[in-house]
Every structure is written in C-alpha cells, then in structure tokens.
Amino acid sequence: MPDPRRARSRRLQLPEVKRKVIIMETIAKTNKHIMPTYGRFAHTIKQGKGATAFDESGKAYIDFGSGIGTNSLGYCDDEWVEAVCAQVQTLQHTSNLYYTSPASDFAEKLCEVTGYANAFLCNSGAEANECAIKLARKYSHDKYGKGRHTIITLTGSFHGRTLTTLSATGQSAMHDHFFPFVEGFEYVEANDYGGIEAKLSGDDVCAVMLEYIQGEGGVVELNKDFVDAVFDVCAKKDILVIADEVQTGAGRTGKFLAGEWYGHKADITTMAKGLFGGLPGGACLANDKCANVLTAGTHGSTVGGNPVVMAGGKAVLDKVSDAAFLSQVIKKGDYIRARLDKLNKVTDISGKGLMLGITLNGDAVAADVAKAALERGVLVLTAKEKVRLLPPLNISDNDLDKGLQVLEEILS
C-alpha cells in the first residue's frame, strides 16, 4: 500500500519541478533562437500587477527594477491598460505622412509639462539621442558652416548602442569590436571643471551632452557647480547643451526632469524608458532655438509617434506630472535611504528619488546581492559595483516594506 506521506511530498514538490521544467524550456528556446546579447538570470517572468511580477509557477517577486526604469507605473496599471487597449482597438499604426490625435495629444502634454517648444517622437532612448546629435550638428552647420561638429560627453556616460550613440558613450570598455567608430566625440571626466573648460576653449564644439545622474555609469550625480559651469560657458559660446534624461526623466528622481534639481533646462532633452510605461518609445525635446532645425527629409522614424505607444505615454504623463505624485517619489526615496543607509554592508547611497545606487563595503558584491534577492523574491539591478534600485514610481508602502525587509536581511 502506498505511503500517504510520500504521496503528499510528491504533490508538494510537483509545482517546483514543473516550474523548473517550464523555465528550462523557455531558456533553451531563448538561447537557441535569440542572439546571446544579454547575461540573463535563469528565471522567467510571465505576468505582473503593480510592483509584483510572477513566474510560471505563480511565485511572486517584488520588482525594485521596473524593467530598468521602464515600467514607471509598475505592471499593468489600470488607467494605462485602459488607454492602450482602447487605442489598439481603434488604430494601431499609420505612417507619419498623416496626422493622428494620439501623437498630437501626447506631444502637447509633454511640451506643456516640460516647457519645450516641440518634440521628435521615436522608439527608444538611443533613437532620441541619435536625433539630438543630428539636431545639434545641423544647428551648428546651418549657423556657422562646416567644422563645428564636435560633441563633448562625459566619462562614465551611457547614451545607447547604435554606432553613433555608442561612440558618444564615455566608457572605453564599450569602444571595441565595432570599428571604425563615429568621429566627432571627445570625452571629459565627470565633474572635471578644468577639463570641460579646456575642451570648450576651441571653435569646433557644437554641443555638450550629459546625464545629470549617470545610470549605467554607476548612479553618479553631477555636481551642481560643474553643471552651472557647463551651462555658463555653453551659453556664452552658443554651444548647445543636450540632457540625456532617458533614465532620469518622467519623474524618476522626484522631479519630472532631473534638470529641475539643478535649476537648468537644456537646449535639447531626450526621454524614453518610463515615459511610456513599458511600451517602446522615445522623445527628443527642443527649445525655441532648436525647434525648426530638423525639417522635412532631414530625419524620420517609420513607427515613431505610434498611436498605441502615445496613448500609453499620455496615461503616464497624466499621472507622473502631478506635483503631489512627484512629492511621494521623493518621500519614498528618502524612506529607502533611511532603511538601508544604516546597514552593515552599505557604505553609501547615491542618486535622487527612486533612482538609487547602493555602494557596498569590501566584503559584498553587487551581483551576489542581486542573485540572493532574486532567490528570495525581490528583483534589483546593478550598475558597475553598486546595487541599483529603480522601483515603480507608484509602488505601494506595503510592497516597498516587503522588498526592503529582504534587502535588510541580505545587507545586514
């Protein structure tokens, strides 16, 4: 006669066994049919709601990474879903040879919130940065002629993976394999006053491109005095300032644009990631000086301004542009700092709002912390040697506490 205790044990083990089988099947198919350009965790995500993701077995994970800052309203926010579903049943795409109200409504709201004159709508942060580079060079060429095309970027920066935006990225480790890189970029150490002044002393520079907080570079904040100096010199020499706010924008730091913390508005600002709540989109914003530089035929994007993406973006804008909403982002960021800053393995926390980088002491490794958190049901990111947190901007206090409790146990 079968032992009922063993039968019960087998029933309890079955979901875990089944989960592993499903995961391994997905991993095997991915590795076979998708290029291996990412170092992935051996976990799959099937669905999500709010700040919680679920795998195939239904195991829950508190997500402190929000798709690298892209799911700004978490998973499947009700109003966002309603807007996207309504649009996808109405018009999913038409070319930019025609006008659509979702694109015009989104652009109007974005310009209203940011104070910019207009925007180019595209599909990613890299595309937004590509547009900004072209815009800056054409502005200078139209006004001053050939030869004034150099763009200064900062070491540690990350601006994308197209050949041009990779050339703009100030990380030598990424300047390999794909030779020849695009010319016309020079690099200065972040917060190096003397270095930036020396680079701007010539007559070949058309723009300075910066991230107020370098995300992929390790959640490194620029000093306000350094930013002030950049804007001051550039204004005197009619050199454009491009702010890459792909990761810092759309409320991530507690201001709609991180530049607000510094008291500056760049001539050109690029956005993507959290601006569209999980759909692929990007925007390159231009001030009055730059608004009419790109004309018909000088730039384009077949699916830029896609109606479905714009509907999702408008739903995001309606929420994250609210002052009360943004004040909660700051409050939650302060709460995370207060909980984690005192832990044994934490030596420093950088960033603003819900864009935070945790520096660990010499005994702790960020990748190990991320792996341990994953096994215990919390998703976090890394950036260089730091643990990086980018929770949904509307994460509930309950979910925040659940995730922080796990991190406290790991980092104590």
VEXDREN-2710 file (C-alpha; in Angstrom, 1 decimal):
% VEXDREN-2710
k/r/px/py/pz
1/MET/0.0/0.0/0.0
2/PRO/1.5/3.4/-1.0
3/ASP/2.7/5.6/1.9
4/PRO/0.4/8.7/2.0
5/ARG/3.2/10.8/3.4
6/ARG/5.4/10.2/0.3
7/ALA/2.4/10.9/-2.0
8/ARG/1.9/14.2/-0.2
9/SER/5.6/15.0/-0.5
10/ARG/5.5/14.3/-4.2
11/ARG/2.4/16.6/-4.6
12/LEU/4.2/19.4/-2.8
13/GLN/7.3/19.0/-5.0
14/LEU/5.4/18.9/-8.3
15/PRO/4.8/22.7/-8.7
16/GLU/8.5/23.4/-8.1
17/VAL/9.5/20.6/-10.6
18/LYS/7.0/21.8/-13.1
19/ARG/8.2/25.4/-12.7
20/LYS/11.8/24.4/-13.3
21/VAL/10.8/22.4/-16.4
22/ILE/8.9/25.3/-17.9
23/ILE/11.7/27.7/-17.1
24/MET/14.3/25.4/-18.7
25/GLU/12.2/25.1/-21.8
26/THR/11.9/28.8/-22.1
27/ILE/15.6/29.3/-21.5
28/ALA/16.6/26.6/-24.1
29/LYS/14.4/28.2/-26.8
30/THR/15.7/31.6/-26.0
31/ASN/19.3/30.5/-26.2
32/LYS/18.7/28.7/-29.4
33/HIS/16.7/31.4/-31.3
34/ILE/17.7/34.8/-29.7
35/MET/21.2/36.2/-30.0
36/PRO/23.0/36.0/-26.7
37/THR/23.5/39.7/-26.2
38/TYR/22.3/39.7/-22.6
39/GLY/23.6/38.0/-19.4
40/ARG/20.2/36.8/-18.2
41/PHE/19.1/35.4/-14.8
42/ALA/17.9/31.9/-15.1
43/HIS/14.3/33.0/-14.3
44/THR/11.3/33.8/-16.4
45/ILE/8.6/36.4/-15.9
46/LYS/5.1/35.5/-17.0
47/GLN/2.9/38.3/-15.8
48/GLY/2.7/41.2/-13.3
49/LYS/0.5/43.6/-11.5
50/GLY/1.6/46.7/-9.6
51/ALA/5.1/46.2/-8.3
52/THR/4.8/42.4/-8.3
53/ALA/5.9/40.1/-11.1
54/PHE/5.1/36.4/-11.3
55/ASP/6.9/33.4/-12.9
56/GLU/5.2/30.4/-14.5
57/SER/4.5/28.7/-11.2
58/GLY/2.9/31.8/-9.7
59/LYS/5.9/32.7/-7.5
60/ALA/5.8/36.4/-6.7
61/TYR/8.7/38.9/-6.9
62/ILE/8.7/42.4/-5.6
63/ASP/10.2/44.4/-8.5
64/PHE/12.7/47.1/-7.5
65/GLY/14.0/47.4/-11.1
66/SER/10.8/48.0/-13.0
67/GLY/12.2/46.8/-16.3
68/ILE/15.3/49.0/-15.9
69/GLY/13.1/52.0/-15.0
70/THR/10.7/51.5/-17.9
71/ASN/7.6/50.3/-16.0
72/SER/7.2/53.6/-14.3
73/LEU/3.7/52.8/-13.1
74/GLY/4.5/49.1/-12.4
75/TYR/2.9/46.3/-14.2
76/CYS/-0.4/46.8/-15.9
77/ASP/-1.6/50.0/-14.2
78/ASP/-5.4/50.1/-14.7
79/GLU/-5.6/53.5/-16.4
80/TRP/-2.6/52.8/-18.6
81/VAL/-4.1/49.4/-19.7
82/GLU/-7.4/51.0/-20.5
83/ALA/-5.8/53.7/-22.6
84/VAL/-3.6/51.2/-24.5
85/CYS/-6.4/48.7/-25.1
86/ALA/-8.8/51.3/-26.3
87/GLN/-6.2/52.6/-28.8
88/VAL/-5.1/49.2/-30.1
89/GLN/-8.7/48.5/-31.0
90/THR/-9.0/51.8/-32.8
91/LEU/-5.8/52.4/-34.8
92/GLN/-2.5/50.6/-34.2
93/HIS/-0.4/52.4/-36.8
94/THR/-0.4/54.8/-39.7
95/SER/2.6/56.4/-41.3
96/ASN/3.8/59.9/-40.3
97/LEU/2.6/61.1/-43.7
98/TYR/-0.7/61.6/-41.8
99/TYR/-1.8/63.3/-38.6
100/THR/-3.1/61.4/-35.6
101/SER/-4.6/62.7/-32.4
102/PRO/-2.8/60.3/-30.0
103/ALA/0.6/61.7/-31.1
104/SER/-0.6/65.4/-31.1
105/ASP/-2.3/65.0/-27.7
106/PHE/0.8/63.4/-26.2
107/ALA/3.2/65.9/-27.7
108/GLU/1.1/68.8/-26.5
109/LYS/1.0/67.5/-22.9
110/LEU/4.7/66.7/-22.9
111/CYS/5.6/70.2/-24.1
112/GLU/3.2/71.7/-21.6
113/VAL/4.8/69.8/-18.7
114/THR/8.4/70.4/-19.8
115/GLY/8.2/73.9/-21.3
116/TYR/9.9/72.8/-24.6
117/ALA/8.8/74.1/-28.0
118/ASN/8.3/70.7/-29.8
119/ALA/9.5/67.1/-29.9
120/PHE/10.6/64.4/-32.3
121/LEU/8.9/61.1/-31.5
122/CYS/10.7/57.9/-31.9
123/ASN/11.1/54.4/-30.4
124/SER/13.9/54.3/-27.9
125/GLY/16.4/56.3/-25.9
126/ALA/19.1/55.6/-28.4
127/GLU/17.0/56.9/-31.2
128/ALA/16.1/60.0/-29.1
129/ASN/19.9/60.6/-28.6
130/GLU/20.6/60.0/-32.2
131/CYS/18.1/62.7/-33.1
132/ALA/19.7/65.1/-30.6
133/ILE/23.1/64.6/-32.1
134/LYS/21.9/65.2/-35.6
135/LEU/19.9/68.2/-34.4
136/ALA/22.9/69.8/-32.6
137/ARG/25.2/69.3/-35.6
138/LYS/22.7/70.7/-38.1
139/TYR/22.1/73.7/-35.9
140/SER/25.8/74.5/-35.8
141/HIS/26.2/73.7/-39.5
142/ASP/23.3/75.9/-40.5
143/LYS/24.6/78.8/-38.5
144/TYR/28.4/78.5/-38.6
145/GLY/29.2/76.2/-41.5
146/LYS/31.4/73.1/-41.6
147/GLY/34.0/72.2/-39.0
148/ARG/31.9/73.0/-35.8
149/HIS/30.6/69.5/-35.1
150/THR/32.4/68.1/-32.1
151/ILE/30.2/66.9/-29.2
152/ILE/31.7/66.6/-25.7
153/THR/30.4/63.8/-23.5
154/LEU/31.4/62.6/-20.0
155/THR/33.3/59.6/-19.0
156/GLY/31.0/57.0/-17.4
157/SER/28.1/58.1/-19.6
158/PHE/25.8/55.8/-21.5
159/HIS/23.8/57.1/-24.5
160/GLY/22.8/54.0/-26.4
161/ARG/24.0/51.1/-28.5
162/THR/23.7/52.3/-32.1
163/LEU/27.0/53.0/-33.6
164/THR/26.7/56.8/-33.1
165/THR/25.3/56.7/-29.6
166/LEU/27.9/54.1/-28.6
167/SER/30.6/56.5/-29.9
168/ALA/29.0/59.2/-27.7
169/THR/29.1/56.9/-24.7
170/GLY/32.1/57.7/-22.5
171/GLN/33.1/54.2/-21.5
172/SER/36.2/52.8/-23.0
173/ALA/35.1/49.3/-22.3
174/MET/32.3/49.8/-24.9
175/HIS/34.7/51.2/-27.6
176/ASP/35.7/47.8/-29.0
177/HIS/34.8/45.4/-31.8
178/PHE/32.8/47.8/-34.0
179/PHE/35.5/49.8/-35.6
180/PRO/35.5/52.4/-37.1
181/PHE/33.5/54.4/-34.6
182/VAL/31.8/57.6/-35.5
183/GLU/34.2/60.5/-35.2
184/GLY/33.5/63.9/-33.6
185/PHE/33.2/62.9/-30.0
186/GLU/35.5/63.8/-27.2
187/TYR/35.3/62.9/-23.5
188/VAL/35.8/64.7/-20.2
189/GLU/35.8/63.3/-16.7
190/ALA/32.5/64.0/-14.9
191/ASN/32.8/66.9/-12.6
192/ASP/36.2/68.0/-14.0
193/TYR/35.9/71.8/-14.2
194/GLY/39.3/72.3/-15.8
195/GLY/38.8/69.6/-18.3
196/ILE/35.5/70.9/-19.6
197/GLU/36.8/74.4/-19.9
198/ALA/39.8/73.2/-21.9
199/LYS/37.6/71.2/-24.2
200/LEU/35.3/74.2/-24.8
201/SER/38.1/76.6/-25.5
202/GLY/38.3/75.8/-29.2
203/ASP/35.9/76.6/-32.0
204/ASP/35.0/73.1/-33.2
205/VAL/32.4/72.2/-30.5
206/CYS/28.7/72.3/-31.2
207/ALA/27.3/70.6/-28.1
208/VAL/27.9/69.1/-24.6
209/MET/25.9/66.0/-23.9
210/LEU/25.4/64.9/-20.3
211/GLU/23.3/62.9/-17.8
212/TYR/22.6/64.7/-14.6
213/ILE/22.8/61.3/-12.9
214/GLN/24.7/58.7/-14.8
215/GLY/22.6/55.5/-14.5
216/GLU/24.5/52.7/-16.3
217/GLY/27.7/54.5/-15.2
218/GLY/27.0/53.7/-11.5
219/VAL/24.3/56.2/-10.4
220/VAL/26.8/59.0/-10.3
221/GLU/25.4/62.5/-9.7
222/LEU/27.0/65.5/-11.3
223/ASN/28.0/68.4/-9.0
224/LYS/25.8/71.4/-9.4
225/ASP/28.8/73.7/-9.7
226/PHE/30.0/71.6/-12.6
227/VAL/26.6/71.7/-14.3
228/ASP/26.5/75.5/-13.7
229/ALA/29.9/75.9/-15.3
230/VAL/28.9/73.9/-18.4
231/PHE/25.7/75.9/-19.0
232/ASP/27.5/79.2/-18.4
233/VAL/30.3/78.5/-20.9
234/CYS/27.9/77.0/-23.5
235/ALA/25.6/80.0/-23.3
236/LYS/28.4/82.4/-24.0
237/LYS/29.7/80.4/-27.0
238/ASP/26.3/79.4/-28.5
239/ILE/27.2/75.7/-27.8
240/LEU/24.1/73.6/-27.2
241/VAL/23.6/71.5/-24.1
242/ILE/21.9/68.1/-24.6
243/ALA/20.5/66.5/-21.5
244/ASP/20.1/62.7/-21.7
245/GLU/17.1/62.1/-19.4
246/VAL/16.3/58.7/-20.8
247/GLN/16.6/57.2/-17.3
248/THR/16.3/60.2/-15.1
249/GLY/13.2/61.8/-16.7
250/ALA/9.5/61.2/-16.3
251/GLY/9.5/61.6/-12.5
252/ARG/12.2/59.1/-11.7
253/THR/14.2/61.5/-9.4
254/GLY/11.2/63.2/-7.9
255/LYS/11.1/66.0/-10.4
256/PHE/9.6/65.5/-13.9
257/LEU/13.1/66.2/-15.3
258/ALA/16.2/65.8/-13.2
259/GLY/17.5/69.1/-14.6
260/GLU/15.0/70.8/-12.3
261/TRP/17.2/69.8/-9.3
262/TYR/20.0/71.8/-10.9
263/GLY/18.0/74.8/-12.0
264/HIS/18.7/74.3/-15.7
265/LYS/16.8/73.4/-18.8
266/ALA/19.0/72.1/-21.6
267/ASP/18.6/73.2/-25.2
268/ILE/17.7/69.6/-26.1
269/THR/16.4/66.9/-23.7
270/THR/16.0/63.3/-24.6
271/MET/13.5/60.9/-22.9
272/ALA/12.3/57.3/-23.2
273/LYS/12.0/54.4/-20.7
274/GLY/9.5/55.3/-18.0
275/LEU/7.8/58.0/-20.2
276/PHE/5.7/55.3/-21.9
277/GLY/5.1/52.9/-19.1
278/GLY/6.6/49.8/-20.7
279/LEU/6.0/50.4/-24.4
280/PRO/8.9/51.2/-26.8
281/GLY/9.0/54.9/-27.3
282/GLY/11.3/57.9/-27.2
283/ALA/11.2/61.7/-27.5
284/CYS/13.8/64.4/-28.4
285/LEU/12.6/67.7/-27.0
286/ALA/13.9/71.0/-28.4
287/ASN/13.7/74.6/-27.2
288/ASP/12.7/77.6/-29.3
289/LYS/16.3/78.0/-30.6
290/CYS/16.4/74.4/-31.9
291/ALA/12.7/73.8/-32.7
292/ASN/12.9/74.3/-36.5
293/VAL/16.3/72.9/-37.3
294/LEU/15.2/69.5/-38.5
295/THR/12.9/69.9/-41.5
296/ALA/11.1/67.5/-43.9
297/GLY/13.5/64.8/-45.1
298/THR/16.3/65.5/-42.6
299/HIS/15.1/63.0/-40.1
300/GLY/12.4/60.4/-39.6
301/SER/11.0/57.3/-38.0
302/THR/8.5/54.9/-39.6
303/VAL/6.8/54.0/-36.4
304/GLY/7.8/56.9/-34.2
305/GLY/4.7/58.5/-32.6
306/ASN/2.9/55.2/-32.8
307/PRO/-0.7/55.7/-31.7
308/VAL/-0.7/52.9/-29.2
309/VAL/2.6/54.0/-27.6
310/MET/1.4/57.6/-27.5
311/ALA/-1.9/56.5/-25.7
312/GLY/0.2/54.8/-23.1
313/GLY/2.5/57.7/-22.8
314/LYS/-0.3/60.1/-22.3
315/ALA/-1.7/58.0/-19.4
316/VAL/1.8/58.0/-17.8
317/LEU/2.1/61.8/-18.3
318/ASP/-1.3/62.4/-16.7
319/LYS/-0.1/60.7/-13.5
320/VAL/3.6/61.4/-13.1
321/SER/3.4/65.1/-14.0
322/ASP/1.3/65.8/-10.9
323/ALA/3.1/67.6/-8.1
324/ALA/1.6/65.5/-5.4
325/PHE/2.6/62.3/-7.2
326/LEU/6.2/63.6/-7.5
327/SER/6.4/64.5/-3.9
328/GLN/5.6/60.9/-3.0
329/VAL/8.5/59.8/-5.2
330/ILE/10.9/61.9/-3.1
331/LYS/9.3/60.7/0.1
332/LYS/9.7/57.0/-0.9
333/GLY/13.3/57.6/-1.9
334/ASP/14.0/59.2/1.5
335/TYR/12.4/56.2/3.2
336/ILE/14.5/53.7/1.3
337/ARG/17.7/55.6/2.3
338/ALA/16.7/55.7/6.0
339/ARG/16.1/52.0/6.0
340/LEU/19.2/50.9/4.1
341/ASP/21.8/53.5/4.9
342/LYS/22.5/52.1/8.4
343/LEU/23.1/48.5/7.3
344/ASN/26.5/46.9/7.8
345/LYS/27.2/46.2/4.2
346/VAL/26.1/49.6/2.9
347/THR/28.7/52.4/2.8
348/ASP/26.9/55.0/0.7
349/ILE/23.7/55.6/-1.3
350/SER/23.7/57.9/-4.3
351/GLY/21.0/59.2/-6.6
352/LYS/17.7/61.0/-6.1
353/GLY/14.1/60.0/-5.7
354/LEU/13.6/56.4/-6.8
355/MET/16.9/56.2/-8.7
356/LEU/19.3/55.0/-6.1
357/GLY/22.7/53.3/-6.2
358/ILE/23.9/51.4/-3.1
359/THR/27.7/51.2/-2.6
360/LEU/28.7/48.1/-0.7
361/ASN/31.7/47.5/1.6
362/GLY/34.6/45.4/0.5
363/ASP/33.0/42.1/1.6
364/ALA/29.9/42.4/-0.5
365/VAL/29.5/42.1/-4.3
366/ALA/26.5/43.7/-6.1
367/ALA/25.9/40.8/-8.4
368/ASP/25.8/38.4/-5.4
369/VAL/23.3/40.7/-3.7
370/ALA/21.1/40.7/-6.8
371/LYS/21.2/37.0/-7.1
372/ALA/20.4/36.5/-3.4
373/ALA/17.5/39.0/-3.6
374/LEU/16.1/37.2/-6.7
375/GLU/16.1/33.9/-4.9
376/ARG/14.2/35.5/-2.0
377/GLY/11.6/37.1/-4.3
378/VAL/13.0/40.6/-4.9
379/LEU/14.3/41.9/-8.3
380/VAL/17.1/44.5/-8.1
381/LEU/19.6/45.8/-10.6
382/THR/23.3/46.5/-10.6
383/ALA/25.3/49.4/-12.0
384/LYS/29.1/49.0/-12.0
385/GLU/29.9/48.0/-8.4
386/LYS/26.6/49.2/-7.0
387/VAL/23.2/47.7/-6.4
388/ARG/20.8/49.8/-8.3
389/LEU/17.1/50.4/-7.3
390/LEU/14.5/51.7/-9.7
391/PRO/11.2/50.7/-8.2
392/PRO/7.9/51.7/-9.9
393/LEU/7.1/55.3/-9.0
394/ASN/3.8/54.4/-7.6
395/ILE/4.9/51.4/-5.6
396/SER/2.7/50.9/-2.5
397/ASP/4.1/51.3/1.0
398/ASN/3.3/47.6/1.6
399/ASP/5.3/46.4/-1.4
400/LEU/8.1/48.8/-0.5
401/ASP/8.3/47.3/3.0
402/LYS/8.3/43.7/1.8
403/GLY/11.2/44.4/-0.6
404/LEU/13.2/46.4/1.9
405/GLN/12.8/43.7/4.6
406/VAL/14.6/41.2/2.2
407/LEU/17.3/43.7/1.3
408/GLU/17.9/44.5/5.0
409/GLU/18.3/40.8/5.8
410/ILE/20.8/40.4/2.9
411/LEU/22.8/43.6/3.6
412/SER/22.9/43.3/7.4
END
